């Protein structure tokens, strides 16, 4: 499973002057409610949203997302 690295996203967004979820939503074209769910860890971006975030803030999807072991892998 992959998880959004919220700290990397907020740092990249801040470097472009986007300090709020509203500003990120306006710049990326992603719904504001979706951005707030991402920032709060309540949801993970789909591929299109991850690509939009990456392209907008000059960060690769690989940098934006981090692989976490699945529960079965963690137990092994």
PDB file of N, H, CA, C and O in Angstrom:
ATOM      1  N   UNK A   1       0.846  -1.179   0.000  1.00  0.00           N
ATOM      2  CA  UNK A   1       0.000   0.000   0.000  1.00  0.00           C
ATOM      3  C   UNK A   1       0.892   1.243   0.000  1.00  0.00           C
ATOM      4  O   UNK A   1       1.958   1.262   0.614  1.00  0.00           O
ATOM      5  N   UNK A   2       0.443   2.246  -0.682  1.00  0.00           N
ATOM      6  H   UNK A   2      -0.423   2.230  -1.181  1.00  0.00           H
ATOM      7  CA  UNK A   2       1.168   3.513  -0.746  1.00  0.00           C
ATOM      8  C   UNK A   2       0.392   4.586  -0.006  1.00  0.00           C
ATOM      9  O   UNK A   2      -0.839   4.610  -0.031  1.00  0.00           O
ATOM     10  N   UNK A   3       1.114   5.460   0.643  1.00  0.00           N
ATOM     11  H   UNK A   3       2.113   5.441   0.662  1.00  0.00           H
ATOM     12  CA  UNK A   3       0.506   6.546   1.403  1.00  0.00           C
ATOM     13  C   UNK A   3       1.083   7.880   0.938  1.00  0.00           C
ATOM     14  O   UNK A   3       2.274   7.995   0.651  1.00  0.00           O
ATOM     15  N   UNK A   4       0.213   8.876   0.872  1.00  0.00           N
ATOM     16  H   UNK A   4      -0.754   8.782   1.105  1.00  0.00           H
ATOM     17  CA  UNK A   4       0.624  10.231   0.528  1.00  0.00           C
ATOM     18  C   UNK A   4       1.499  10.790   1.650  1.00  0.00           C
ATOM     19  O   UNK A   4       1.157  10.692   2.828  1.00  0.00           O
ATOM     20  N   UNK A   5       2.614  11.368   1.268  1.00  0.00           N
ATOM     21  H   UNK A   5       2.891  11.447   0.311  1.00  0.00           H
ATOM     22  CA  UNK A   5       3.485  12.034   2.228  1.00  0.00           C
ATOM     23  C   UNK A   5       3.010  13.484   2.357  1.00  0.00           C
ATOM     24  O   UNK A   5       3.458  14.363   1.622  1.00  0.00           O
ATOM     25  N   UNK A   6       2.109  13.713   3.292  1.00  0.00           N
ATOM     26  H   UNK A   6       1.745  12.999   3.889  1.00  0.00           H
ATOM     27  CA  UNK A   6       1.469  15.014   3.448  1.00  0.00           C
ATOM     28  C   UNK A   6       2.502  16.100   3.714  1.00  0.00           C
ATOM     29  O   UNK A   6       2.378  17.211   3.199  1.00  0.00           O
ATOM     30  N   UNK A   7       3.515  15.792   4.508  1.00  0.00           N
ATOM     31  H   UNK A   7       3.616  14.890   4.926  1.00  0.00           H
ATOM     32  CA  UNK A   7       4.533  16.796   4.809  1.00  0.00           C
ATOM     33  C   UNK A   7       5.275  17.239   3.550  1.00  0.00           C
ATOM     34  O   UNK A   7       5.585  18.420   3.400  1.00  0.00           O
ATOM     35  N   UNK A   8       5.559  16.313   2.658  1.00  0.00           N
ATOM     36  H   UNK A   8       5.307  15.353   2.780  1.00  0.00           H
ATOM     37  CA  UNK A   8       6.229  16.674   1.404  1.00  0.00           C
ATOM     38  C   UNK A   8       5.314  17.504   0.515  1.00  0.00           C
ATOM     39  O   UNK A   8       5.761  18.447  -0.138  1.00  0.00           O
ATOM     40  N   UNK A   9       4.035  17.150   0.493  1.00  0.00           N
ATOM     41  H   UNK A   9       3.673  16.384   1.024  1.00  0.00           H
ATOM     42  CA  UNK A   9       3.078  17.916  -0.304  1.00  0.00           C
ATOM     43  C   UNK A   9       2.953  19.337   0.232  1.00  0.00           C
ATOM     44  O   UNK A   9       3.014  20.294  -0.540  1.00  0.00           O
ATOM     45  N   UNK A  10       2.780  19.489   1.534  1.00  0.00           N
ATOM     46  H   UNK A  10       2.730  18.713   2.162  1.00  0.00           H
ATOM     47  CA  UNK A  10       2.600  20.830   2.090  1.00  0.00           C
ATOM     48  C   UNK A  10       3.857  21.675   1.929  1.00  0.00           C
ATOM     49  O   UNK A  10       3.770  22.883   1.706  1.00  0.00           O
ATOM     50  N   UNK A  11       5.015  21.051   2.039  1.00  0.00           N
ATOM     51  H   UNK A  11       5.086  20.070   2.219  1.00  0.00           H
ATOM     52  CA  UNK A  11       6.274  21.790   1.840  1.00  0.00           C
ATOM     53  C   UNK A  11       6.397  22.251   0.387  1.00  0.00           C
ATOM     54  O   UNK A  11       6.770  23.396   0.130  1.00  0.00           O
ATOM     55  N   UNK A  12       6.087  21.369  -0.562  1.00  0.00           N
ATOM     56  H   UNK A  12       5.784  20.438  -0.354  1.00  0.00           H
ATOM     57  CA  UNK A  12       6.154  21.725  -1.978  1.00  0.00           C
ATOM     58  C   UNK A  12       5.133  22.803  -2.312  1.00  0.00           C
ATOM     59  O   UNK A  12       5.424  23.731  -3.066  1.00  0.00           O
ATOM     60  N   UNK A  13       3.935  22.678  -1.747  1.00  0.00           N
ATOM     61  H   UNK A  13       3.698  21.924  -1.134  1.00  0.00           H
ATOM     62  CA  UNK A  13       2.884  23.670  -1.996  1.00  0.00           C
ATOM     63  C   UNK A  13       3.284  25.027  -1.407  1.00  0.00           C
ATOM     64  O   UNK A  13       3.083  26.065  -2.037  1.00  0.00           O
ATOM     65  N   UNK A  14       3.842  25.012  -0.217  1.00  0.00           N
ATOM     66  H   UNK A  14       4.005  24.169   0.295  1.00  0.00           H
ATOM     67  CA  UNK A  14       4.259  26.261   0.422  1.00  0.00           C
ATOM     68  C   UNK A  14       5.341  26.966  -0.384  1.00  0.00           C
ATOM     69  O   UNK A  14       5.403  28.195  -0.406  1.00  0.00           O
ATOM     70  N   UNK A  15       6.191  26.190  -1.045  1.00  0.00           N
ATOM     71  H   UNK A  15       6.140  25.191  -1.027  1.00  0.00           H
ATOM     72  CA  UNK A  15       7.254  26.812  -1.845  1.00  0.00           C
ATOM     73  C   UNK A  15       6.686  27.587  -3.028  1.00  0.00           C
ATOM     74  O   UNK A  15       7.364  28.443  -3.596  1.00  0.00           O
ATOM     75  N   UNK A  16       5.446  27.290  -3.398  1.00  0.00           N
ATOM     76  H   UNK A  16       4.895  26.595  -2.937  1.00  0.00           H
ATOM     77  CA  UNK A  16       4.766  28.026  -4.479  1.00  0.00           C
ATOM     78  C   UNK A  16       3.747  29.010  -3.911  1.00  0.00           C
ATOM     79  O   UNK A  16       2.972  29.607  -4.659  1.00  0.00           O
ATOM     80  N   UNK A  17       3.749  29.178  -2.595  1.00  0.00           N
ATOM     81  H   UNK A  17       4.378  28.693  -1.988  1.00  0.00           H
ATOM     82  CA  UNK A  17       2.854  30.136  -1.954  1.00  0.00           C
ATOM     83  C   UNK A  17       1.485  29.600  -1.603  1.00  0.00           C
ATOM     84  O   UNK A  17       0.608  30.364  -1.201  1.00  0.00           O
ATOM     85  N   UNK A  18       1.286  28.302  -1.746  1.00  0.00           N
ATOM     86  H   UNK A  18       1.999  27.681  -2.073  1.00  0.00           H
ATOM     87  CA  UNK A  18      -0.014  27.705  -1.427  1.00  0.00           C
ATOM     88  C   UNK A  18       0.020  27.179   0.006  1.00  0.00           C
ATOM     89  O   UNK A  18       0.528  26.089   0.271  1.00  0.00           O
ATOM     90  N   UNK A  19      -0.525  27.967   0.913  1.00  0.00           N
ATOM     91  H   UNK A  19      -0.937  28.852   0.697  1.00  0.00           H
ATOM     92  CA  UNK A  19      -0.450  27.636   2.334  1.00  0.00           C
ATOM     93  C   UNK A  19      -1.717  26.969   2.869  1.00  0.00           C
ATOM     94  O   UNK A  19      -1.734  26.506   4.009  1.00  0.00           O
ATOM     95  N   UNK A  20      -2.762  26.916   2.069  1.00  0.00           N
ATOM     96  H   UNK A  20      -2.748  27.292   1.143  1.00  0.00           H
ATOM     97  CA  UNK A  20      -4.030  26.347   2.539  1.00  0.00           C
ATOM     98  C   UNK A  20      -4.525  25.280   1.572  1.00  0.00           C
ATOM     99  O   UNK A  20      -4.088  25.206   0.424  1.00  0.00           O
ATOM    100  N   UNK A  21      -5.433  24.470   2.054  1.00  0.00           N
ATOM    101  H   UNK A  21      -5.788  24.530   2.987  1.00  0.00           H
ATOM    102  CA  UNK A  21      -6.065  23.482   1.194  1.00  0.00           C
ATOM    103  C   UNK A  21      -6.803  24.144   0.047  1.00  0.00           C
ATOM    104  O   UNK A  21      -6.820  23.632  -1.073  1.00  0.00           O
ATOM    105  N   UNK A  22      -7.411  25.284   0.331  1.00  0.00           N
ATOM    106  H   UNK A  22      -7.397  25.700   1.240  1.00  0.00           H
ATOM    107  CA  UNK A  22      -8.117  26.029  -0.705  1.00  0.00           C
ATOM    108  C   UNK A  22      -7.153  26.427  -1.832  1.00  0.00           C
ATOM    109  O   UNK A  22      -7.483  26.283  -3.009  1.00  0.00           O
ATOM    110  N   UNK A  23      -5.983  26.919  -1.478  1.00  0.00           N
ATOM    111  H   UNK A  23      -5.715  27.036  -0.521  1.00  0.00           H
ATOM    112  CA  UNK A  23      -4.999  27.340  -2.482  1.00  0.00           C
ATOM    113  C   UNK A  23      -4.508  26.148  -3.302  1.00  0.00           C
ATOM    114  O   UNK A  23      -4.329  26.253  -4.515  1.00  0.00           O
ATOM    115  N   UNK A  24      -4.294  25.021  -2.637  1.00  0.00           N
ATOM    116  H   UNK A  24      -4.440  24.936  -1.651  1.00  0.00           H
ATOM    117  CA  UNK A  24      -3.861  23.813  -3.344  1.00  0.00           C
ATOM    118  C   UNK A  24      -4.951  23.374  -4.310  1.00  0.00           C
ATOM    119  O   UNK A  24      -4.663  23.021  -5.453  1.00  0.00           O
ATOM    120  N   UNK A  25      -6.188  23.394  -3.863  1.00  0.00           N
ATOM    121  H   UNK A  25      -6.422  23.682  -2.935  1.00  0.00           H
ATOM    122  CA  UNK A  25      -7.310  23.000  -4.718  1.00  0.00           C
ATOM    123  C   UNK A  25      -7.423  23.914  -5.936  1.00  0.00           C
ATOM    124  O   UNK A  25      -7.623  23.436  -7.053  1.00  0.00           O
ATOM    125  N   UNK A  26      -7.298  25.200  -5.733  1.00  0.00           N
ATOM    126  H   UNK A  26      -7.135  25.588  -4.827  1.00  0.00           H
ATOM    127  CA  UNK A  26      -7.394  26.151  -6.852  1.00  0.00           C
ATOM    128  C   UNK A  26      -6.298  25.908  -7.879  1.00  0.00           C
ATOM    129  O   UNK A  26      -6.556  25.919  -9.083  1.00  0.00           O
ATOM    130  N   UNK A  27      -5.077  25.691  -7.407  1.00  0.00           N
ATOM    131  H   UNK A  27      -4.867  25.682  -6.429  1.00  0.00           H
ATOM    132  CA  UNK A  27      -3.955  25.533  -8.334  1.00  0.00           C
ATOM    133  C   UNK A  27      -4.010  24.187  -9.066  1.00  0.00           C
ATOM    134  O   UNK A  27      -3.644  24.113 -10.240  1.00  0.00           O
ATOM    135  N   UNK A  28      -4.457  23.136  -8.397  1.00  0.00           N
ATOM    136  H   UNK A  28      -4.754  23.197  -7.445  1.00  0.00           H
ATOM    137  CA  UNK A  28      -4.416  21.802  -8.997  1.00  0.00           C
ATOM    138  C   UNK A  28      -5.688  21.423  -9.741  1.00  0.00           C
ATOM    139  O   UNK A  28      -5.661  20.552 -10.611  1.00  0.00           O
ATOM    140  N   UNK A  29      -6.797  22.064  -9.409  1.00  0.00           N
ATOM    141  H   UNK A  29      -6.819  22.772  -8.703  1.00  0.00           H
ATOM    142  CA  UNK A  29      -8.069  21.694 -10.013  1.00  0.00           C
ATOM    143  C   UNK A  29      -8.723  20.498  -9.338  1.00  0.00           C
ATOM    144  O   UNK A  29      -9.714  19.966  -9.838  1.00  0.00           O
ATOM    145  N   UNK A  30      -8.177  20.077  -8.212  1.00  0.00           N
ATOM    146  H   UNK A  30      -7.372  20.509  -7.806  1.00  0.00           H
ATOM    147  CA  UNK A  30      -8.757  18.987  -7.424  1.00  0.00           C
ATOM    148  C   UNK A  30      -9.759  19.609  -6.453  1.00  0.00           C
ATOM    149  O   UNK A  30      -9.515  20.686  -5.910  1.00  0.00           O
ATOM    150  N   UNK A  31     -10.868  18.942  -6.241  1.00  0.00           N
ATOM    151  H   UNK A  31     -11.067  18.068  -6.683  1.00  0.00           H
ATOM    152  CA  UNK A  31     -11.915  19.474  -5.359  1.00  0.00           C
ATOM    153  C   UNK A  31     -11.344  19.801  -3.977  1.00  0.00           C
ATOM    154  O   UNK A  31     -10.541  19.049  -3.424  1.00  0.00           O
ATOM    155  N   UNK A  32     -11.776  20.930  -3.444  1.00  0.00           N
ATOM    156  H   UNK A  32     -12.428  21.540  -3.893  1.00  0.00           H
ATOM    157  CA  UNK A  32     -11.286  21.375  -2.139  1.00  0.00           C
ATOM    158  C   UNK A  32     -11.558  20.333  -1.054  1.00  0.00           C
ATOM    159  O   UNK A  32     -10.707  20.096  -0.196  1.00  0.00           O
ATOM    160  N   UNK A  33     -12.735  19.712  -1.086  1.00  0.00           N
ATOM    161  H   UNK A  33     -13.426  19.905  -1.783  1.00  0.00           H
ATOM    162  CA  UNK A  33     -13.058  18.699  -0.081  1.00  0.00           C
ATOM    163  C   UNK A  33     -12.098  17.517  -0.183  1.00  0.00           C
ATOM    164  O   UNK A  33     -11.707  16.943   0.834  1.00  0.00           O
ATOM    165  N   UNK A  34     -11.721  17.154  -1.395  1.00  0.00           N
ATOM    166  H   UNK A  34     -12.038  17.620  -2.221  1.00  0.00           H
ATOM    167  CA  UNK A  34     -10.761  16.053  -1.588  1.00  0.00           C
ATOM    168  C   UNK A  34      -9.395  16.429  -1.039  1.00  0.00           C
ATOM    169  O   UNK A  34      -8.731  15.610  -0.404  1.00  0.00           O
ATOM    170  N   UNK A  35      -8.973  17.657  -1.278  1.00  0.00           N
ATOM    171  H   UNK A  35      -9.512  18.323  -1.794  1.00  0.00           H
ATOM    172  CA  UNK A  35      -7.674  18.111  -0.769  1.00  0.00           C
ATOM    173  C   UNK A  35      -7.659  18.053   0.755  1.00  0.00           C
ATOM    174  O   UNK A  35      -6.683  17.585   1.342  1.00  0.00           O
ATOM    175  N   UNK A  36      -8.718  18.517   1.399  1.00  0.00           N
ATOM    176  H   UNK A  36      -9.511  18.897   0.922  1.00  0.00           H
ATOM    177  CA  UNK A  36      -8.751  18.484   2.864  1.00  0.00           C
ATOM    178  C   UNK A  36      -8.734  17.053   3.393  1.00  0.00           C
ATOM    179  O   UNK A  36      -8.111  16.786   4.420  1.00  0.00           O
ATOM    180  N   UNK A  37      -9.407  16.129   2.709  1.00  0.00           N
ATOM    181  H   UNK A  37      -9.913  16.346   1.874  1.00  0.00           H
ATOM    182  CA  UNK A  37      -9.357  14.725   3.129  1.00  0.00           C
ATOM    183  C   UNK A  37      -7.943  14.171   2.974  1.00  0.00           C
ATOM    184  O   UNK A  37      -7.484  13.399   3.815  1.00  0.00           O
ATOM    185  N   UNK A  38      -7.254  14.560   1.905  1.00  0.00           N
ATOM    186  H   UNK A  38      -7.627  15.187   1.221  1.00  0.00           H
ATOM    187  CA  UNK A  38      -5.867  14.112   1.709  1.00  0.00           C
ATOM    188  C   UNK A  38      -4.965  14.675   2.803  1.00  0.00           C
ATOM    189  O   UNK A  38      -4.169  13.945   3.395  1.00  0.00           O
ATOM    190  N   UNK A  39      -5.092  15.970   3.069  1.00  0.00           N
ATOM    191  H   UNK A  39      -5.738  16.563   2.589  1.00  0.00           H
ATOM    192  CA  UNK A  39      -4.239  16.622   4.060  1.00  0.00           C
ATOM    193  C   UNK A  39      -4.475  16.086   5.468  1.00  0.00           C
ATOM    194  O   UNK A  39      -3.560  16.073   6.291  1.00  0.00           O
ATOM    195  N   UNK A  40      -5.704  15.645   5.747  1.00  0.00           N
ATOM    196  H   UNK A  40      -6.447  15.656   5.079  1.00  0.00           H
ATOM    197  CA  UNK A  40      -6.030  15.105   7.067  1.00  0.00           C
ATOM    198  C   UNK A  40      -5.773  13.609   7.177  1.00  0.00           C
ATOM    199  O   UNK A  40      -5.995  13.020   8.235  1.00  0.00           O
ATOM    200  N   UNK A  41      -5.310  12.991   6.101  1.00  0.00           N
ATOM    201  H   UNK A  41      -5.130  13.469   5.241  1.00  0.00           H
ATOM    202  CA  UNK A  41      -5.019  11.564   6.124  1.00  0.00           C
ATOM    203  C   UNK A  41      -6.262  10.689   6.061  1.00  0.00           C
ATOM    204  O   UNK A  41      -6.191   9.492   6.336  1.00  0.00           O
ATOM    205  N   UNK A  42      -7.389  11.269   5.704  1.00  0.00           N
ATOM    206  H   UNK A  42      -7.446  12.242   5.480  1.00  0.00           H
ATOM    207  CA  UNK A  42      -8.638  10.516   5.649  1.00  0.00           C
ATOM    208  C   UNK A  42      -8.807   9.785   4.321  1.00  0.00           C
ATOM    209  O   UNK A  42      -9.651   8.896   4.205  1.00  0.00           O
ATOM    210  N   UNK A  43      -8.012  10.152   3.323  1.00  0.00           N
ATOM    211  H   UNK A  43      -7.326  10.873   3.417  1.00  0.00           H
ATOM    212  CA  UNK A  43      -8.108   9.543   1.994  1.00  0.00           C
ATOM    213  C   UNK A  43      -6.735   9.550   1.345  1.00  0.00           C
ATOM    214  O   UNK A  43      -5.823  10.250   1.784  1.00  0.00           O
ATOM    215  N   UNK A  44      -6.608   8.757   0.290  1.00  0.00           N
ATOM    216  H   UNK A  44      -7.349   8.188  -0.067  1.00  0.00           H
ATOM    217  CA  UNK A  44      -5.379   8.705  -0.496  1.00  0.00           C
ATOM    218  C   UNK A  44      -5.728   9.133  -1.921  1.00  0.00           C
ATOM    219  O   UNK A  44      -6.833   8.864  -2.392  1.00  0.00           O
ATOM    220  N   UNK A  45      -4.803   9.792  -2.607  1.00  0.00           N
ATOM    221  H   UNK A  45      -3.906  10.011  -2.224  1.00  0.00           H
ATOM    222  CA  UNK A  45      -5.122  10.263  -3.951  1.00  0.00           C
ATOM    223  C   UNK A  45      -5.197   9.122  -4.953  1.00  0.00           C
ATOM    224  O   UNK A  45      -4.472   8.133  -4.848  1.00  0.00           O
ATOM    225  N   UNK A  46      -6.093   9.279  -5.931  1.00  0.00           N
ATOM    226  H   UNK A  46      -6.682  10.082  -6.016  1.00  0.00           H
ATOM    227  CA  UNK A  46      -6.089   8.344  -7.051  1.00  0.00           C
ATOM    228  C   UNK A  46      -4.916   8.729  -7.958  1.00  0.00           C
ATOM    229  O   UNK A  46      -4.244   9.733  -7.717  1.00  0.00           O
ATOM    230  N   UNK A  47      -4.677   7.942  -8.984  1.00  0.00           N
ATOM    231  H   UNK A  47      -5.222   7.127  -9.180  1.00  0.00           H
ATOM    232  CA  UNK A  47      -3.515   8.180  -9.840  1.00  0.00           C
ATOM    233  C   UNK A  47      -3.561   9.553 -10.490  1.00  0.00           C
ATOM    234  O   UNK A  47      -2.549  10.255 -10.517  1.00  0.00           O
ATOM    235  N   UNK A  48      -4.704   9.946 -11.010  1.00  0.00           N
ATOM    236  H   UNK A  48      -5.526   9.377 -10.988  1.00  0.00           H
ATOM    237  CA  UNK A  48      -4.823  11.243 -11.684  1.00  0.00           C
ATOM    238  C   UNK A  48      -4.530  12.384 -10.712  1.00  0.00           C
ATOM    239  O   UNK A  48      -3.822  13.329 -11.061  1.00  0.00           O
ATOM    240  N   UNK A  49      -5.062  12.305  -9.510  1.00  0.00           N
ATOM    241  H   UNK A  49      -5.637  11.537  -9.226  1.00  0.00           H
ATOM    242  CA  UNK A  49      -4.819  13.353  -8.516  1.00  0.00           C
ATOM    243  C   UNK A  49      -3.354  13.397  -8.111  1.00  0.00           C
ATOM    244  O   UNK A  49      -2.785  14.479  -7.964  1.00  0.00           O
ATOM    245  N   UNK A  50      -2.741  12.240  -7.929  1.00  0.00           N
ATOM    246  H   UNK A  50      -3.204  11.361  -8.049  1.00  0.00           H
ATOM    247  CA  UNK A  50      -1.317  12.195  -7.579  1.00  0.00           C
ATOM    248  C   UNK A  50      -0.474  12.822  -8.689  1.00  0.00           C
ATOM    249  O   UNK A  50       0.474  13.559  -8.419  1.00  0.00           O
ATOM    250  N   UNK A  51      -0.827  12.522  -9.932  1.00  0.00           N
ATOM    251  H   UNK A  51      -1.597  11.922 -10.151  1.00  0.00           H
ATOM    252  CA  UNK A  51      -0.103  13.117 -11.056  1.00  0.00           C
ATOM    253  C   UNK A  51      -0.293  14.628 -11.108  1.00  0.00           C
ATOM    254  O   UNK A  51       0.660  15.365 -11.363  1.00  0.00           O
ATOM    255  N   UNK A  52      -1.509  15.090 -10.871  1.00  0.00           N
ATOM    256  H   UNK A  52      -2.283  14.492 -10.664  1.00  0.00           H
ATOM    257  CA  UNK A  52      -1.770  16.540 -10.853  1.00  0.00           C
ATOM    258  C   UNK A  52      -0.967  17.232  -9.763  1.00  0.00           C
ATOM    259  O   UNK A  52      -0.361  18.278  -9.995  1.00  0.00           O
ATOM    260  N   UNK A  53      -0.968  16.643  -8.577  1.00  0.00           N
ATOM    261  H   UNK A  53      -1.461  15.794  -8.389  1.00  0.00           H
ATOM    262  CA  UNK A  53      -0.203  17.231  -7.471  1.00  0.00           C
ATOM    263  C   UNK A  53       1.278  17.289  -7.811  1.00  0.00           C
ATOM    264  O   UNK A  53       1.937  18.306  -7.597  1.00  0.00           O
ATOM    265  N   UNK A  54       1.792  16.184  -8.346  1.00  0.00           N
ATOM    266  H   UNK A  54       1.256  15.358  -8.520  1.00  0.00           H
ATOM    267  CA  UNK A  54       3.200  16.131  -8.699  1.00  0.00           C
ATOM    268  C   UNK A  54       3.579  17.133  -9.767  1.00  0.00           C
ATOM    269  O   UNK A  54       4.575  17.844  -9.631  1.00  0.00           O
ATOM    270  N   UNK A  55       2.793  17.196 -10.828  1.00  0.00           N
ATOM    271  H   UNK A  55       1.984  16.619 -10.938  1.00  0.00           H
ATOM    272  CA  UNK A  55       3.087  18.133 -11.910  1.00  0.00           C
ATOM    273  C   UNK A  55       2.978  19.578 -11.449  1.00  0.00           C
ATOM    274  O   UNK A  55       3.788  20.420 -11.838  1.00  0.00           O
ATOM    275  N   UNK A  56       1.994  19.863 -10.634  1.00  0.00           N
ATOM    276  H   UNK A  56       1.337  19.180 -10.318  1.00  0.00           H
ATOM    277  CA  UNK A  56       1.780  21.228 -10.165  1.00  0.00           C
ATOM    278  C   UNK A  56       2.927  21.712  -9.289  1.00  0.00           C
ATOM    279  O   UNK A  56       3.356  22.861  -9.390  1.00  0.00           O
ATOM    280  N   UNK A  57       3.416  20.833  -8.434  1.00  0.00           N
ATOM    281  H   UNK A  57       3.068  19.899  -8.351  1.00  0.00           H
ATOM    282  CA  UNK A  57       4.420  21.245  -7.458  1.00  0.00           C
ATOM    283  C   UNK A  57       5.822  20.712  -7.748  1.00  0.00           C
ATOM    284  O   UNK A  57       6.687  20.700  -6.872  1.00  0.00           O
ATOM    285  N   UNK A  58       6.033  20.274  -8.980  1.00  0.00           N
ATOM    286  H   UNK A  58       5.330  20.283  -9.691  1.00  0.00           H
ATOM    287  CA  UNK A  58       7.365  19.819  -9.410  1.00  0.00           C
ATOM    288  C   UNK A  58       7.959  18.774  -8.471  1.00  0.00           C
ATOM    289  O   UNK A  58       9.103  18.888  -8.031  1.00  0.00           O
ATOM    290  N   UNK A  59       7.164  17.765  -8.178  1.00  0.00           N
ATOM    291  H   UNK A  59       6.235  17.673  -8.536  1.00  0.00           H
ATOM    292  CA  UNK A  59       7.609  16.665  -7.325  1.00  0.00           C
ATOM    293  C   UNK A  59       7.127  15.376  -7.986  1.00  0.00           C
ATOM    294  O   UNK A  59       6.007  15.319  -8.494  1.00  0.00           O
ATOM    295  N   UNK A  60       7.954  14.361  -7.981  1.00  0.00           N
ATOM    296  H   UNK A  60       8.864  14.408  -7.569  1.00  0.00           H
ATOM    297  CA  UNK A  60       7.560  13.117  -8.638  1.00  0.00           C
ATOM    298  C   UNK A  60       6.548  12.364  -7.779  1.00  0.00           C
ATOM    299  O   UNK A  60       6.484  12.549  -6.563  1.00  0.00           O
ATOM    300  N   UNK A  61       5.773  11.528  -8.422  1.00  0.00           N
ATOM    301  H   UNK A  61       5.825  11.378  -9.409  1.00  0.00           H
ATOM    302  CA  UNK A  61       4.803  10.706  -7.697  1.00  0.00           C
ATOM    303  C   UNK A  61       5.546   9.797  -6.725  1.00  0.00           C
ATOM    304  O   UNK A  61       5.057   9.532  -5.627  1.00  0.00           O
ATOM    305  N   UNK A  62       6.720   9.322  -7.119  1.00  0.00           N
ATOM    306  H   UNK A  62       7.118   9.537  -8.011  1.00  0.00           H
ATOM    307  CA  UNK A  62       7.518   8.468  -6.238  1.00  0.00           C
ATOM    308  C   UNK A  62       7.936   9.204  -4.965  1.00  0.00           C
ATOM    309  O   UNK A  62       8.005   8.603  -3.893  1.00  0.00           O
ATOM    310  N   UNK A  63       8.217  10.507  -5.084  1.00  0.00           N
ATOM    311  H   UNK A  63       8.161  10.995  -5.955  1.00  0.00           H
ATOM    312  CA  UNK A  63       8.565  11.301  -3.900  1.00  0.00           C
ATOM    313  C   UNK A  63       7.332  11.610  -3.063  1.00  0.00           C
ATOM    314  O   UNK A  63       7.405  11.692  -1.837  1.00  0.00           O
ATOM    315  N   UNK A  64       6.209  11.778  -3.731  1.00  0.00           N
ATOM    316  H   UNK A  64       6.150  11.712  -4.727  1.00  0.00           H
ATOM    317  CA  UNK A  64       4.965  12.156  -3.072  1.00  0.00           C
ATOM    318  C   UNK A  64       4.334  10.998  -2.304  1.00  0.00           C
ATOM    319  O   UNK A  64       3.682  11.205  -1.281  1.00  0.00           O
ATOM    320  N   UNK A  65       4.531   9.787  -2.800  1.00  0.00           N
ATOM    321  H   UNK A  65       5.060   9.619  -3.631  1.00  0.00           H
ATOM    322  CA  UNK A  65       3.923   8.608  -2.195  1.00  0.00           C
ATOM    323  C   UNK A  65       5.003   7.728  -1.569  1.00  0.00           C
ATOM    324  O   UNK A  65       6.108   7.630  -2.102  1.00  0.00           O
ATOM    325  N   UNK A  66       4.695   7.100  -0.460  1.00  0.00           N
ATOM    326  H   UNK A  66       3.798   7.181  -0.026  1.00  0.00           H
ATOM    327  CA  UNK A  66       5.637   6.200   0.197  1.00  0.00           C
ATOM    328  C   UNK A  66       4.981   4.841   0.384  1.00  0.00           C
ATOM    329  O   UNK A  66       3.830   4.743   0.808  1.00  0.00           O
ATOM    330  N   UNK A  67       5.721   3.813   0.065  1.00  0.00           N
ATOM    331  H   UNK A  67       6.656   3.892  -0.279  1.00  0.00           H
ATOM    332  CA  UNK A  67       5.200   2.452   0.209  1.00  0.00           C
ATOM    333  C   UNK A  67       5.223   2.044   1.674  1.00  0.00           C
ATOM    334  O   UNK A  67       6.227   2.210   2.367  1.00  0.00           O
ATOM    335  N   UNK A  68       4.110   1.514   2.125  1.00  0.00           N
ATOM    336  H   UNK A  68       3.295   1.379   1.562  1.00  0.00           H
ATOM    337  CA  UNK A  68       4.028   0.952   3.472  1.00  0.00           C
ATOM    338  C   UNK A  68       3.739  -0.524   3.329  1.00  0.00           C
ATOM    339  O   UNK A  68       2.945  -0.917   2.475  1.00  0.00           O
ATOM    340  N   UNK A  69       4.357  -1.339   4.137  1.00  0.00           N
ATOM    341  H   UNK A  69       5.002  -1.020   4.831  1.00  0.00           H
ATOM    342  CA  UNK A  69       4.111  -2.771   4.013  1.00  0.00           C
ATOM    343  C   UNK A  69       2.659  -3.117   4.331  1.00  0.00           C
ATOM    344  O   UNK A  69       2.030  -2.521   5.206  1.00  0.00           O
ATOM    345  N   UNK A  70       2.155  -4.093   3.595  1.00  0.00           N
ATOM    346  H   UNK A  70       2.666  -4.577   2.885  1.00  0.00           H
ATOM    347  CA  UNK A  70       0.799  -4.585   3.870  1.00  0.00           C
ATOM    348  C   UNK A  70       0.812  -5.292   5.212  1.00  0.00           C
ATOM    349  O   UNK A  70       1.871  -5.750   5.642  1.00  0.00           O
ATOM    350  N   UNK A  71      -0.320  -5.398   5.888  1.00  0.00           N
ATOM    351  H   UNK A  71      -1.180  -5.026   5.538  1.00  0.00           H
ATOM    352  CA  UNK A  71      -0.354  -6.076   7.194  1.00  0.00           C
ATOM    353  C   UNK A  71       0.250  -7.470   7.173  1.00  0.00           C
ATOM    354  O   UNK A  71       0.907  -7.866   8.137  1.00  0.00           O
ATOM    355  N   UNK A  72       0.047  -8.226   6.098  1.00  0.00           N
ATOM    356  H   UNK A  72      -0.486  -7.905   5.315  1.00  0.00           H
ATOM    357  CA  UNK A  72       0.610  -9.567   6.004  1.00  0.00           C
ATOM    358  C   UNK A  72       2.134  -9.524   5.920  1.00  0.00           C
ATOM    359  O   UNK A  72       2.808 -10.388   6.480  1.00  0.00           O
ATOM    360  N   UNK A  73       2.687  -8.520   5.221  1.00  0.00           N
ATOM    361  H   UNK A  73       2.140  -7.818   4.766  1.00  0.00           H
ATOM    362  CA  UNK A  73       4.129  -8.361   5.113  1.00  0.00           C
ATOM    363  C   UNK A  73       4.746  -7.953   6.441  1.00  0.00           C
ATOM    364  O   UNK A  73       5.837  -8.403   6.792  1.00  0.00           O
ATOM    365  N   UNK A  74       4.048  -7.101   7.173  1.00  0.00           N
ATOM    366  H   UNK A  74       3.162  -6.735   6.887  1.00  0.00           H
ATOM    367  CA  UNK A  74       4.563  -6.620   8.451  1.00  0.00           C
ATOM    368  C   UNK A  74       4.626  -7.741   9.482  1.00  0.00           C
ATOM    369  O   UNK A  74       5.521  -7.756  10.327  1.00  0.00           O
ATOM    370  N   UNK A  75       3.691  -8.671   9.419  1.00  0.00           N
ATOM    371  H   UNK A  75       2.964  -8.659   8.733  1.00  0.00           H
ATOM    372  CA  UNK A  75       3.658  -9.787  10.378  1.00  0.00           C
ATOM    373  C   UNK A  75       4.715 -10.850  10.070  1.00  0.00           C
ATOM    374  O   UNK A  75       5.117 -11.600  10.959  1.00  0.00           O
ATOM    375  N   UNK A  76       5.156 -10.914   8.842  1.00  0.00           N
ATOM    376  H   UNK A  76       4.830 -10.304   8.120  1.00  0.00           H
ATOM    377  CA  UNK A  76       6.109 -11.960   8.453  1.00  0.00           C
ATOM    378  C   UNK A  76       7.513 -11.699   8.933  1.00  0.00           C
ATOM    379  O   UNK A  76       8.412 -12.499   8.675  1.00  0.00           O
TER     380      UNK A  76
END
